[in-house]
Amino acid sequence: VQLAESEGGLVQPGGSLRLSCSASGFTFSTYPMNWFRQVPGKERELVAQISSTRATTYYADSVKGRFTIFRDSAKNTLYLEMNSLKPEDTAVYYCKAPFSSWGQGTQVTVSS
């Protein structure tokens, strides 16, 4: 099982960024997928989740209305579209399948 997040980056407050996560080694289309984030010194937080059929999504209250999770099973890729970014969105972001280990994640920094 391999999950590879795209490079994050530095974004100004109010800006947008799209993260992607390329999956391999398992049948991507049959599993729900998640995006988590973690700030140093704090617990890892579930940001968004999408069901295998894309019929159901979940968002943390802190990102609801600003972030969108979606998936392309033909490309075995999970996405997180992040809009109206705030400094408090600064974190390391991880994609994760229910059974996968934690990867290295990708740093997103929101700052002017």
Sequence and secondary structure as in RCSB ss.txt:
>XXXX:A:sequence
VQLAESEGGLVQPGGSLRLSCSASGFTFSTYPMNWFRQVPGKERELVAQISSTRATTYYADSVKGRFTIFRDSAK
NTLYLEMNSLKPEDTAVYYCKAPFSSWGQGTQVTVSS
>XXXX:A:secstr
 EEEE   EEE TT  EEEEEEEESS GGGS EEEEEE TTS  EEEEEE TTSS EEE TTTTTTEEEEEETTT
TEEEEEE S  GGG EEEEEE TT      EEEEE  
